Amino acid sequence: MQVAVIGAGVVGVCTAYFLAEAGHEVVVMERRNHVAEEASFGDAGLLACDAVAPLAAPGMPASALSLLRKANSPFLISHKWDTSVWRWLRQWARETDLAHYQINRERMHRLAAYSHQLMLQLREHYQLDYEQNAGLLQVFRSEQEWQQARIAIDFLQAAGVAHSALSAEQTRALEPGLHAHTPLAGALHLPDAESGNCPLFARQMRQLAQKLGVEFHFGCNVRSIRQSHRGVMLEVDSAHYSADAVVLATGADSGTLLRSLKLSVPIISARYHAATATIRNFDALPLNALMDEHHKVSITRLGNRLRVAGMAELGKRNDKARDTAINTLLKVAYDWFPDASNYNAATFWSGSSLTLPDGVPLLGACNVRNVFLNIGHGSAGWTMAAGAGKLVADSISQRATDIDADGLTALRYAG
Ligand SMILES: Cc1cc2nc3c(=O)[nH]c(=O)nc-3n(C[C@H](O)[C@H](O)[C@H](O)COP(=O)(O)OP(=O)(O)OC[C@H]3O[C@@H](n4cnc5c(N)ncnc54)[C@H](O)[C@@H]3O)c2cc1C
């Protein structure tokens, strides 16, 4: 089959690779000039399948509301807020009870754990090096937040995931660079989690896909998709392109193409912020990736740089990084590893990712024939990219998928 993949972020590139591996003729269409220029560019670098969890969690609506009123809140409201955001938030709130949380977390974990296995296989097979480091510490500042981590610990125990719940003292022994004066109630250590450089991985996957025959066309904006005798017809700038099937791997900007297909799914774009600073003191570095659970900000090492990322902003897309977000990122970096880098010389970036109320992406066939989705990965798109790409490629090839696709497809919104 000839398959067009729209979007050359990490998700599109992985999808193209697995489609070509399954024997399809694949063309990737990307409006930018290189792979991984949007969300995949400033990705925090966490590959932590066991920490992947929906934002729709018990207690979250109340705690998000109270956090929004505080300085350094991990969530921001876009200046371009409109009624679609309220609609989405109502759907999100319905997913926050324990029963929905457990279902959604299992779905996300199923996909992310599969993705992790595939990445390990790719890494070993092709000897990939994308500046990967092992270990994640999720740190909790207050006793109350540490108590709330019980739900996550129960999930990890039930799923048989390697983890340790550490006291403040044990955490500081494991991560000696942590600043002694920053309040710490406890931490969850996930030794098998990893972090690395997402755009570097995407560039490596592009090369592997090209070796399998995938063609990349850059500077092509796909404006609409319609069904045709053959399969699908894409309107690309002022030309038309036909293929047997198409995959939308269009990240945050999927709305226009979904509307051209008259597909209605509850998506919202969330913008995240990132600061990148060169390491100046290798003795004061984090040994593990760190996630500050109070601020929902991560600190990861990418080669000789540190990336500090988080600060979700819901609402319409907005290109300028928010000062409040930048201040919080810098505060978290100084709070935990003050001497590791000169954060005043950091560069700032922000990028958007598409999220569904339940936090689970939309993969595979939808109710428009020959159109396949690979969208809605939220803040865990790199962690899920390989698994999502393989699952979508298998469903296009009409092969049995390696994992159960139940709950991961658009079927959950049918009717
Ligand atoms: C600051 C930040 C930190 C993050 N941290 C993590 C993390 O630690 N771990 C993790 O797993 N995930 C993380 N994420 C999420 C992850 O980066 C995204 O989920 C992932 O990059 C999504 O990949 P994608 O390929 O779907 O989207 P993108 O990388 O945005 O790619 C979509 C591509 O589609 C192209 N496109 C869109 N519409 C069209 C069109 N009509 N025609 C042609 N091309 C089009 C765009 O130009 C773009 O290149 C983070 C995201 C951000 C922003």
The ligand as a MOL file (V3000), in Angstrom:
LIG
                    3D

  0  0  0     0  0            999 V3000
M  V30 BEGIN CTAB
M  V30 COUNTS 53 58 0 0 0
M  V30 BEGIN ATOM
M  V30 1 C 8.0040 21.2660 26.6790 0
M  V30 2 C 7.5410 19.8550 26.4310 0
M  V30 3 C 8.0330 18.8330 27.2210 0
M  V30 4 C 7.6370 17.5170 26.9740 0
M  V30 5 N 8.2130 16.5120 27.7010 0
M  V30 6 C 7.9400 15.2260 27.3890 0
M  V30 7 C 8.6470 14.1610 28.0420 0
M  V30 8 O 9.4910 14.3810 28.9070 0
M  V30 9 N 8.3830 12.8790 27.6580 0
M  V30 10 C 7.4470 12.5960 26.7020 0
M  V30 11 O 7.2360 11.4170 26.4190 0
M  V30 12 N 6.7650 13.5720 26.0680 0
M  V30 13 C 6.9940 14.8850 26.3940 0
M  V30 14 N 6.3380 15.8920 25.7710 0
M  V30 15 C 5.2920 15.5520 24.8070 0
M  V30 16 C 5.9110 15.1280 23.5080 0
M  V30 17 O 6.9820 15.9600 23.1920 0
M  V30 18 C 4.8410 15.2050 22.4260 0
M  V30 19 O 3.7200 14.4430 22.8380 0
M  V30 20 C 5.4000 14.6290 21.1440 0
M  V30 21 O 6.5290 15.3510 20.7360 0
M  V30 22 C 4.3250 14.6820 20.0850 0
M  V30 23 O 4.9270 14.2640 18.8970 0
M  V30 24 P 4.1610 14.4970 17.5390 0
M  V30 25 O 5.0430 13.9630 16.4880 0
M  V30 26 O 2.7720 13.9930 17.6760 0
M  V30 27 O 3.9990 16.0960 17.4900 0
M  V30 28 P 4.9870 17.1980 16.9240 0
M  V30 29 O 6.3770 16.9720 17.3400 0
M  V30 30 O 4.3630 18.5090 17.2640 0
M  V30 31 O 4.9240 16.9510 15.3710 0
M  V30 32 C 3.7540 17.1840 14.6150 0
M  V30 33 C 4.2530 17.6140 13.2490 0
M  V30 34 O 3.1570 17.7050 12.3590 0
M  V30 35 C 3.3980 18.7940 11.4870 0
M  V30 36 N 2.1110 19.2060 10.9360 0
M  V30 37 C 0.9970 19.5580 11.6250 0
M  V30 38 N -0.0030 19.8460 10.7780 0
M  V30 39 C 0.5030 19.6800 9.5320 0
M  V30 40 C -0.0610 19.8230 8.2300 0
M  V30 41 N -1.3350 20.1840 8.0590 0
M  V30 42 N 0.7210 19.5710 7.1520 0
M  V30 43 C 2.0220 19.1930 7.3090 0
M  V30 44 N 2.6040 19.0380 8.5230 0
M  V30 45 C 1.8420 19.2830 9.6210 0
M  V30 46 C 4.0140 19.8370 12.4110 0
M  V30 47 O 4.7420 20.8020 11.6670 0
M  V30 48 C 4.8980 18.9900 13.3020 0
M  V30 49 O 6.2180 18.8860 12.8160 0
M  V30 50 C 6.6960 17.2190 25.9690 0
M  V30 51 C 6.1670 18.2570 25.1820 0
M  V30 52 C 6.5960 19.5630 25.3920 0
M  V30 53 C 6.0500 20.6420 24.5040 0
M  V30 END ATOM
M  V30 BEGIN BOND
M  V30 1 1 1 2
M  V30 2 1 2 3
M  V30 3 2 2 52
M  V30 4 2 3 4
M  V30 5 1 4 5
M  V30 6 1 4 50
M  V30 7 2 5 6
M  V30 8 1 6 7
M  V30 9 1 6 13
M  V30 10 2 7 8
M  V30 11 1 7 9
M  V30 12 1 9 10
M  V30 13 2 10 11
M  V30 14 1 10 12
M  V30 15 2 12 13
M  V30 16 1 13 14
M  V30 17 1 14 15
M  V30 18 1 14 50
M  V30 19 1 15 16
M  V30 20 1 16 17
M  V30 21 1 16 18
M  V30 22 1 18 19
M  V30 23 1 18 20
M  V30 24 1 20 21
M  V30 25 1 20 22
M  V30 26 1 22 23
M  V30 27 1 23 24
M  V30 28 2 24 25
M  V30 29 1 24 26
M  V30 30 1 24 27
M  V30 31 1 27 28
M  V30 32 2 28 29
M  V30 33 1 28 30
M  V30 34 1 28 31
M  V30 35 1 31 32
M  V30 36 1 32 33
M  V30 37 1 33 34
M  V30 38 1 33 48
M  V30 39 1 34 35
M  V30 40 1 35 36
M  V30 41 1 35 46
M  V30 42 1 36 37
M  V30 43 1 36 45
M  V30 44 2 37 38
M  V30 45 1 38 39
M  V30 46 1 39 40
M  V30 47 2 39 45
M  V30 48 1 40 41
M  V30 49 2 40 42
M  V30 50 1 42 43
M  V30 51 2 43 44
M  V30 52 1 44 45
M  V30 53 1 46 47
M  V30 54 1 46 48
M  V30 55 1 48 49
M  V30 56 2 50 51
M  V30 57 1 51 52
M  V30 58 1 52 53
M  V30 END BOND
M  V30 END CTAB
M  END
